[in-house]
Amino acid sequence: MRRVLALLLCLPAAAIAQGLFADKEVAKHIDQLGDGVVLREIDAPVIQDPTNWVGRQEGIYRYRYVAGDDHGKVEQLERHTPDPARPKLAWTRHVGESLIEGIDVVDGQGIRLHTETDLEHGYRVEIKPGITLPPGTQVGDSWRSDNTLTVYQLPDTGEVAHRGSLDASRRYLGAYRVRVPAGEFDAVLIEETYNLKVGPLSADDRRYVFYARDVGMVAEVEGLRASALIVFRMTQDSAKVLTAYPSPAAP
């Protein structure tokens, strides 16, 4: 889930033309990555250990927007930092200058997103029980979770600013050979759908994320729809690709 609190160009039909996606809705979104990114479908592996796919190396990842409002204007940096006390079981993901995600490993290998901190808007969100990617996931599998959201205003005094709910679902769509500026990768494709309610704010967010083994996210398409009664409405679409990532750590 992205920009929980920041909620308050389409490119030519490359994927559709190649016939890679039978679902036209999926194809329409993936198409924003542009021609030559999704090369072909490959055999979809069982995601036995999600940390091998979603977990990233310590250091800086660089992404370039190829569609949306930031197309051609923004290079986004992400920094991944292991928790010193639990380096293989918990880490933070800094997205840009203001968003920090807290991620950990549960049930041995399952990945869970459990907090988001928005420094720009001055909030921290606790997500319970958290958004997961379980071990042993096979192509075609789908799963969902109902979460409570507790929002604290920064600086954090423990006083609750808002409460809300988040309905999160994920679906393993398949595996593809993809080409991005950082290289060519065999990647699994996960569809993520979120329905968020916090006070008067209601938002729907759908993401299509390509994860490569031992690298992490190599491409992402996101479409966001939000409204807060008649006061605030927004729509946003974006797509980005990996341009550089840290070298894998020595075993």
Buried (B, 14 or more C-beta within 10 A) or exposed (E): BBBBBBBBEEBEEBBBEBEBBEEEEBBBBBBBBBEEBBEEBBEBBEBEBBBBBBBBBEBEBBBBBBBBEBBEEBEBBBBBEBBEEEEEBBBBBBBBEBBBBBBBBBEEBBBBBBBBBBBEBBBBBBBEEBBBBBBEBEBEEEEEBEBEBBBBBEEEEEEEBBEBEBBBBBBBBBBBEBBBEBBEBBBBBBBBBBBBBBEEBBBBBBBBBBBBBEBBBBBBBBBBBBBBEEEEEEEBBBBBBBBBBBEEEEE
